Amino acid sequence: MRLAVLRERLAEERPRRRLGRVLARAAARGFAHGHLLGAAGESGYVGVDPSPVRVRANRPVYPRSVRGAARMSGTSAAPEREIDRNLFITVSGPPGCGATTLVEGIAASLDCGYVSGGELFREIAAERDMSLSQLIAKTGESEEIDRALDRRLRRIAEKWGTANKAFVLESRLAGWIAGNRADIRIWLDAPDEVRADRTLDREEMTSEMQVREVIEEQRYQSYYGIDLSDRSIYDLAINTGRWDPEATLDLALTAIEGYDIESDEGAFDTPDFEI
């Protein structure tokens, strides 16, 4: 009986310890907790600070906040690994997958700009003088909000897909919207309990995330005829529950650095769809 009780306690403590290790490793590397939360584009799940990251002269401008954790406290330390590649890269995944953390790491290593679907969502809310919660609620009433966001993502993809410069686009639909314009498309995921742990509200977020993701899949199947569960369009898929943020970045950078257009035998074709 005592052994069974001990096992139950260990099972309860394990997720907390895992989250603690992740946060400790992130803090050691200069990341704040808000940086780990990330933004999942059109889903409306966003990080702590509402200030958007702007692109200026093909370089990211980090706000003085936890979302700018890559350059916190006035520091501007160079990334450990710098790569000179003019590639248009997309990063996609569900809430809590670590997409924002990876995108900022890739952008720093490539010394390039990036755009997050979550930031565009904030812009739309500000333009309409609405709070994020109001805009999220409105997406359930009309497809117009989703399409407005997706049109902005498409315009960005069209611009950077022909720019011959490094750039990163992050959104749940980024890989689909960029389609064949992207040089490398990355998908991130993690078990539900891991992603919920990263939100610090495990029980509520696990059920909410599952419902939201099912609704989103149905919505985009209806809008554009695409199957969000189809991972074949991605060139690289990573379970971020198995690797910490630094190792995840290293995996992505290895793929980016190793990509050779001369030996590229072909990505999976992704037909354009009307938005």
TALINKA-V455103 format. One record per pair of residues at least 6 apart in sequence whose ideal C-beta (glycine too) atoms are under 8 Angstrom apart, sorted by the first residue. I is the first residue (numbers start at 1). J is the second residue. D is the distance in Angstrom with one decimal. If there is no record, write none. Layout:
i=I j=J d=D
i=I j=J d=D
This chain:
i=15 j=193 d=6.3
i=15 j=194 d=7.9
i=15 j=197 d=5.1
i=15 j=202 d=7.1
i=16 j=197 d=7.9
i=18 j=194 d=7.6
i=18 j=197 d=6.9
i=19 j=197 d=4.7
i=19 j=198 d=7.0
i=21 j=244 d=7.9
i=22 j=36 d=6.9
i=22 j=198 d=7.7
i=22 j=244 d=6.2
i=22 j=245 d=7.6
i=23 j=33 d=6.0
i=23 j=36 d=7.0
i=25 j=244 d=5.2
i=25 j=245 d=7.2
i=25 j=246 d=7.0
i=26 j=32 d=7.7
i=26 j=33 d=7.5
i=26 j=35 d=7.0
i=26 j=36 d=5.6
i=26 j=101 d=7.9
i=26 j=244 d=7.9
i=26 j=245 d=6.0
i=29 j=245 d=7.4
i=29 j=246 d=6.2
i=30 j=69 d=6.4
i=30 j=70 d=7.0
i=30 j=72 d=6.0
i=30 j=75 d=7.3
i=30 j=77 d=7.3
i=31 j=69 d=4.6
i=31 j=70 d=7.3
i=31 j=101 d=6.9
i=31 j=245 d=6.9
i=32 j=66 d=4.0
i=32 j=69 d=4.3
i=32 j=72 d=6.6
i=33 j=48 d=7.6
i=33 j=66 d=7.0
i=34 j=47 d=4.8
i=34 j=48 d=3.3
i=34 j=49 d=6.2
i=34 j=65 d=7.6
i=34 j=66 d=3.4
i=34 j=67 d=5.9
i=34 j=69 d=7.1
i=35 j=47 d=7.2
i=35 j=66 d=6.1
i=35 j=67 d=6.4
i=35 j=69 d=3.7
i=35 j=70 d=7.4
i=35 j=100 d=7.1
i=35 j=101 d=5.9
i=35 j=104 d=7.3
i=36 j=98 d=7.0
i=36 j=101 d=6.0
i=36 j=198 d=5.9
i=36 j=245 d=7.2
i=37 j=45 d=8.0
i=37 j=46 d=7.9
i=37 j=47 d=4.7
i=37 j=48 d=6.6
i=37 j=96 d=7.3
i=37 j=100 d=7.6
i=37 j=198 d=6.3
i=37 j=199 d=6.6
i=38 j=45 d=7.9
i=38 j=47 d=6.0
i=38 j=95 d=7.8
i=38 j=96 d=7.1
i=38 j=97 d=7.2
i=38 j=98 d=6.0
i=38 j=99 d=5.3
i=38 j=100 d=3.3
i=38 j=101 d=5.9
i=38 j=118 d=8.0
i=39 j=45 d=6.7
i=39 j=46 d=4.7
i=39 j=47 d=5.6
i=39 j=99 d=7.4
i=39 j=100 d=5.2
i=39 j=116 d=5.1
i=39 j=117 d=7.0
i=39 j=118 d=2.7
i=39 j=119 d=7.0
i=39 j=121 d=8.0
i=39 j=170 d=7.5
i=40 j=46 d=7.9
i=40 j=93 d=7.1
i=40 j=94 d=6.3
i=40 j=95 d=4.1
i=40 j=96 d=7.5
i=40 j=97 d=7.3
i=40 j=99 d=6.6
i=40 j=117 d=7.6
i=40 j=118 d=6.6
i=40 j=172 d=5.9
i=41 j=92 d=7.9
i=41 j=116 d=6.8
i=41 j=117 d=2.5
i=41 j=118 d=5.5
i=41 j=120 d=7.7
i=41 j=121 d=6.9
i=41 j=149 d=7.7
i=41 j=170 d=6.6
i=41 j=171 d=3.4
i=41 j=172 d=4.6
i=41 j=173 d=6.9
i=41 j=174 d=7.1
i=42 j=117 d=5.5
i=42 j=121 d=6.4
i=42 j=139 d=7.7
i=42 j=146 d=6.2
i=42 j=149 d=5.3
i=42 j=150 d=7.4
i=42 j=171 d=6.4
i=42 j=172 d=5.7
i=42 j=173 d=6.6
i=42 j=216 d=7.6
i=43 j=94 d=7.4
i=43 j=95 d=5.4
i=43 j=172 d=5.9
i=43 j=212 d=6.2
i=43 j=213 d=7.9
i=43 j=216 d=6.6
i=44 j=118 d=7.9
i=44 j=121 d=6.3
i=44 j=132 d=6.4
i=44 j=135 d=7.4
i=44 j=136 d=4.1
i=44 j=139 d=7.4
i=45 j=95 d=3.8
i=45 j=96 d=7.3
i=45 j=118 d=7.5
i=45 j=199 d=7.8
i=46 j=118 d=4.8
i=46 j=121 d=7.4
i=46 j=122 d=7.1
i=46 j=132 d=6.7
i=47 j=66 d=7.3
i=47 j=67 d=5.2
i=47 j=100 d=6.5
i=47 j=118 d=7.4
i=48 j=65 d=7.5
i=48 j=66 d=5.1
i=48 j=67 d=6.7
i=49 j=63 d=6.4
i=49 j=65 d=3.8
i=49 j=66 d=5.5
i=49 j=67 d=4.4
i=49 j=68 d=7.9
i=50 j=122 d=6.1
i=50 j=132 d=7.7
i=51 j=63 d=3.9
i=51 j=65 d=5.7
i=51 j=67 d=6.8
i=52 j=63 d=7.5
i=52 j=119 d=4.3
i=52 j=122 d=5.8
i=52 j=123 d=6.6
i=53 j=60 d=5.7
i=53 j=61 d=6.6
i=53 j=62 d=6.4
i=53 j=63 d=6.6
i=53 j=67 d=7.0
i=53 j=68 d=7.4
i=53 j=114 d=7.3
i=53 j=115 d=7.9
i=53 j=116 d=6.7
i=53 j=119 d=5.9
i=54 j=60 d=7.8
i=54 j=61 d=4.8
i=55 j=61 d=7.3
i=55 j=113 d=3.8
i=55 j=114 d=7.2
i=55 j=115 d=6.4
i=56 j=113 d=7.7
i=58 j=112 d=6.3
i=58 j=113 d=5.2
i=58 j=165 d=6.1
i=58 j=167 d=7.6
i=59 j=111 d=7.0
i=59 j=112 d=7.1
i=59 j=113 d=5.7
i=60 j=104 d=7.5
i=60 j=107 d=5.3
i=60 j=108 d=8.0
i=60 j=112 d=7.7
i=60 j=113 d=5.2
i=60 j=114 d=5.7
i=62 j=68 d=3.3
i=62 j=70 d=6.4
i=62 j=71 d=4.7
i=66 j=72 d=7.7
i=67 j=100 d=7.7
i=69 j=104 d=7.9
i=70 j=104 d=4.9
i=70 j=105 d=7.2
i=70 j=108 d=5.6
i=71 j=77 d=7.7
i=79 j=105 d=7.2
i=79 j=108 d=4.3
i=79 j=109 d=4.6
i=81 j=109 d=5.3
i=81 j=250 d=7.5
i=81 j=253 d=5.7
i=82 j=109 d=5.9
i=82 j=110 d=8.0
i=82 j=111 d=6.9
i=83 j=109 d=5.3
i=83 j=110 d=5.6
i=83 j=253 d=6.1
i=83 j=256 d=6.1
i=83 j=257 d=5.2
i=84 j=110 d=7.8
i=85 j=110 d=6.3
i=85 j=166 d=6.1
i=85 j=256 d=5.9
i=85 j=257 d=6.9
i=85 j=259 d=7.3
i=86 j=164 d=5.3
i=86 j=165 d=5.4
i=86 j=166 d=5.3
i=87 j=110 d=7.7
i=87 j=166 d=5.8
i=87 j=183 d=4.1
i=87 j=184 d=5.9
i=87 j=256 d=6.3
i=87 j=259 d=6.9
i=88 j=157 d=7.7
i=88 j=160 d=4.9
i=88 j=161 d=5.4
i=88 j=163 d=7.3
i=88 j=166 d=7.6
i=88 j=167 d=5.4
i=88 j=169 d=7.5
i=88 j=178 d=7.1
i=88 j=181 d=6.5
i=88 j=182 d=5.3
i=88 j=183 d=5.1
i=88 j=184 d=8.0
i=89 j=106 d=6.4
i=89 j=166 d=7.7
i=89 j=167 d=7.3
i=89 j=168 d=4.9
i=89 j=169 d=7.4
i=89 j=182 d=6.7
i=89 j=183 d=6.5
i=89 j=184 d=4.9
i=89 j=185 d=7.6
i=89 j=186 d=6.8
i=89 j=256 d=6.8
i=90 j=157 d=7.9
i=90 j=168 d=7.4
i=90 j=169 d=5.0
i=90 j=170 d=7.3
i=90 j=171 d=7.7
i=90 j=174 d=4.0
i=90 j=175 d=4.8
i=90 j=178 d=4.9
i=90 j=182 d=4.8
i=90 j=184 d=7.6
i=90 j=185 d=4.8
i=90 j=186 d=6.8
i=91 j=99 d=5.1
i=91 j=102 d=5.8
i=91 j=103 d=5.1
i=91 j=106 d=7.4
i=91 j=168 d=6.4
i=91 j=169 d=7.5
i=91 j=170 d=4.6
i=91 j=174 d=6.7
i=91 j=186 d=4.8
i=91 j=188 d=6.7
i=92 j=99 d=7.0
i=92 j=170 d=7.3
i=92 j=171 d=6.4
i=92 j=172 d=5.6
i=92 j=173 d=7.0
i=92 j=174 d=5.0
i=92 j=175 d=4.8
i=92 j=185 d=7.3
i=92 j=186 d=7.1
i=92 j=187 d=5.5
i=92 j=188 d=7.2
i=92 j=234 d=7.5
i=93 j=99 d=4.8
i=93 j=172 d=7.2
i=93 j=187 d=6.0
i=93 j=188 d=3.6
i=93 j=189 d=5.6
i=93 j=240 d=8.0
i=94 j=172 d=7.0
i=94 j=189 d=6.4
i=94 j=195 d=6.7
i=94 j=209 d=6.8
i=94 j=213 d=5.8
i=95 j=195 d=6.3
i=95 j=199 d=7.4
i=95 j=205 d=7.9
i=95 j=209 d=5.6
i=95 j=212 d=7.6
i=96 j=190 d=6.9
i=96 j=194 d=7.5
i=96 j=195 d=3.0
i=96 j=196 d=6.7
i=96 j=198 d=4.5
i=96 j=199 d=5.7
i=96 j=205 d=7.5
i=96 j=209 d=7.2
i=97 j=188 d=4.1
i=97 j=189 d=5.5
i=97 j=190 d=5.6
i=97 j=195 d=6.2
i=97 j=240 d=5.8
i=98 j=188 d=5.8
i=98 j=190 d=7.2
i=98 j=198 d=7.6
i=98 j=240 d=4.4
i=98 j=245 d=6.2
i=98 j=248 d=6.4
i=99 j=170 d=5.3
i=99 j=188 d=5.4
i=100 j=116 d=6.3
i=100 j=118 d=7.5
i=100 j=170 d=6.7
i=101 j=245 d=4.9
i=101 j=248 d=7.7
i=101 j=249 d=7.8
i=102 j=186 d=7.5
i=102 j=188 d=6.5
i=102 j=240 d=7.9
i=102 j=245 d=7.3
i=102 j=248 d=5.9
i=102 j=249 d=6.0
i=102 j=252 d=6.1
i=103 j=114 d=5.2
i=103 j=116 d=6.7
i=103 j=168 d=5.2
i=103 j=170 d=4.5
i=104 j=114 d=7.2
i=105 j=245 d=7.3
i=105 j=249 d=4.0
i=105 j=252 d=7.8
i=105 j=253 d=7.9
i=106 j=114 d=7.5
i=106 j=168 d=5.3
i=106 j=249 d=7.0
i=106 j=252 d=6.1
i=106 j=253 d=7.0
i=106 j=256 d=7.2
i=107 j=113 d=6.7
i=107 j=114 d=4.4
i=107 j=168 d=5.3
i=109 j=249 d=7.6
i=109 j=253 d=5.7
i=110 j=166 d=4.3
i=110 j=168 d=7.5
i=110 j=256 d=7.5
i=111 j=166 d=7.4
i=112 j=165 d=6.9
i=112 j=166 d=3.7
i=112 j=167 d=5.5
i=112 j=168 d=6.7
i=113 j=167 d=5.8
i=113 j=168 d=7.6
i=114 j=167 d=6.7
i=114 j=168 d=3.9
i=114 j=169 d=7.0
i=114 j=170 d=6.7
i=115 j=156 d=5.6
i=115 j=167 d=8.0
i=115 j=168 d=7.8
i=115 j=169 d=5.6
i=115 j=170 d=7.2
i=116 j=170 d=4.7
i=116 j=171 d=7.2
i=117 j=149 d=6.7
i=117 j=153 d=6.3
i=117 j=170 d=6.1
i=117 j=171 d=3.0
i=117 j=172 d=6.7
i=117 j=173 d=7.5
i=117 j=174 d=6.8
i=118 j=170 d=7.9
i=118 j=171 d=8.0
i=120 j=149 d=5.7
i=120 j=152 d=5.1
i=120 j=153 d=6.9
i=120 j=171 d=7.8
i=121 j=132 d=7.3
i=121 j=135 d=7.0
i=121 j=149 d=6.0
i=122 j=132 d=6.8
i=124 j=135 d=6.5
i=124 j=145 d=6.9
i=124 j=148 d=5.9
i=124 j=149 d=6.2
i=124 j=152 d=7.9
i=125 j=131 d=6.6
i=125 j=132 d=5.4
i=125 j=134 d=7.4
i=125 j=135 d=4.4
i=128 j=135 d=6.9
i=130 j=138 d=7.3
i=135 j=145 d=6.4
i=138 j=145 d=5.6
i=139 j=145 d=4.5
i=139 j=146 d=5.8
i=140 j=215 d=7.8
i=143 j=219 d=7.3
i=143 j=223 d=6.0
i=146 j=219 d=6.8
i=146 j=220 d=7.9
i=146 j=223 d=6.8
i=147 j=223 d=7.2
i=147 j=275 d=5.8
i=150 j=173 d=6.3
i=150 j=177 d=6.1
i=150 j=275 d=4.8
i=151 j=275 d=5.2
i=153 j=169 d=6.9
i=153 j=171 d=5.6
i=153 j=173 d=6.7
i=153 j=174 d=6.5
i=153 j=177 d=4.8
i=153 j=178 d=7.9
i=154 j=177 d=5.3
i=154 j=275 d=5.6
i=156 j=169 d=5.9
i=157 j=169 d=6.3
i=157 j=174 d=7.7
i=157 j=177 d=5.7
i=157 j=178 d=4.0
i=157 j=179 d=7.5
i=157 j=181 d=5.2
i=157 j=182 d=7.2
i=158 j=181 d=6.8
i=160 j=167 d=4.2
i=160 j=169 d=7.0
i=160 j=181 d=7.7
i=161 j=178 d=6.6
i=161 j=181 d=2.9
i=161 j=182 d=6.9
i=162 j=181 d=7.5
i=169 j=178 d=6.2
i=169 j=182 d=7.8
i=171 j=177 d=7.2
i=172 j=216 d=7.1
i=172 j=228 d=7.4
i=173 j=220 d=6.8
i=173 j=228 d=7.8
i=174 j=182 d=7.9
i=174 j=185 d=7.7
i=175 j=182 d=6.8
i=175 j=185 d=4.1
i=175 j=186 d=7.9
i=175 j=187 d=6.9
i=175 j=233 d=5.6
i=175 j=234 d=5.9
i=175 j=270 d=7.7
i=176 j=224 d=7.6
i=176 j=226 d=5.4
i=176 j=228 d=7.8
i=176 j=233 d=6.8
i=176 j=270 d=6.6
i=176 j=273 d=7.8
i=177 j=275 d=7.6
i=178 j=185 d=7.1
i=179 j=270 d=4.1
i=179 j=271 d=7.2
i=179 j=272 d=5.7
i=180 j=267 d=7.2
i=180 j=269 d=6.6
i=180 j=270 d=5.7
i=183 j=259 d=7.1
i=184 j=235 d=5.2
i=184 j=236 d=6.9
i=184 j=255 d=6.7
i=184 j=256 d=6.2
i=184 j=259 d=6.2
i=185 j=233 d=6.2
i=185 j=234 d=4.9
i=185 j=235 d=5.3
i=185 j=236 d=7.6
i=185 j=267 d=7.7
i=186 j=234 d=6.5
i=186 j=235 d=7.0
i=186 j=236 d=4.8
i=186 j=237 d=7.6
i=186 j=238 d=7.2
i=186 j=252 d=6.0
i=186 j=255 d=7.8
i=187 j=231 d=5.8
i=187 j=234 d=4.1
i=187 j=236 d=7.2
i=187 j=237 d=4.4
i=187 j=238 d=7.5
i=188 j=237 d=7.7
i=188 j=238 d=5.5
i=188 j=240 d=5.3
i=188 j=248 d=7.5
i=189 j=237 d=7.1
i=189 j=238 d=7.7
i=189 j=239 d=6.0
i=189 j=240 d=7.1
i=190 j=239 d=5.9
i=190 j=240 d=4.7
i=190 j=241 d=3.7
i=191 j=239 d=7.9
i=191 j=241 d=5.3
i=192 j=206 d=5.3
i=192 j=209 d=6.6
i=192 j=210 d=6.6
i=193 j=202 d=6.8
i=193 j=206 d=6.5
i=194 j=240 d=7.7
i=194 j=241 d=4.1
i=195 j=205 d=7.6
i=195 j=209 d=6.6
i=196 j=202 d=4.3
i=196 j=203 d=7.6
i=196 j=205 d=4.4
i=196 j=206 d=4.2
i=196 j=209 d=6.7
i=199 j=205 d=4.4
i=216 j=228 d=6.8
i=217 j=227 d=7.6
i=217 j=228 d=4.7
i=217 j=229 d=6.4
i=220 j=226 d=5.6
i=220 j=228 d=5.8
i=221 j=227 d=6.4
i=221 j=228 d=7.6
i=224 j=273 d=4.4
i=224 j=274 d=7.7
i=224 j=275 d=7.3
i=225 j=273 d=6.6
i=226 j=273 d=6.6
i=231 j=237 d=5.8
i=232 j=268 d=5.1
i=233 j=267 d=7.9
i=233 j=268 d=5.3
i=233 j=270 d=5.1
i=235 j=255 d=7.2
i=235 j=267 d=6.2
i=236 j=251 d=7.6
i=236 j=252 d=6.8
i=236 j=255 d=5.0
i=238 j=248 d=5.7
i=238 j=251 d=5.8
i=238 j=252 d=7.2
i=240 j=248 d=5.3
i=243 j=251 d=6.6
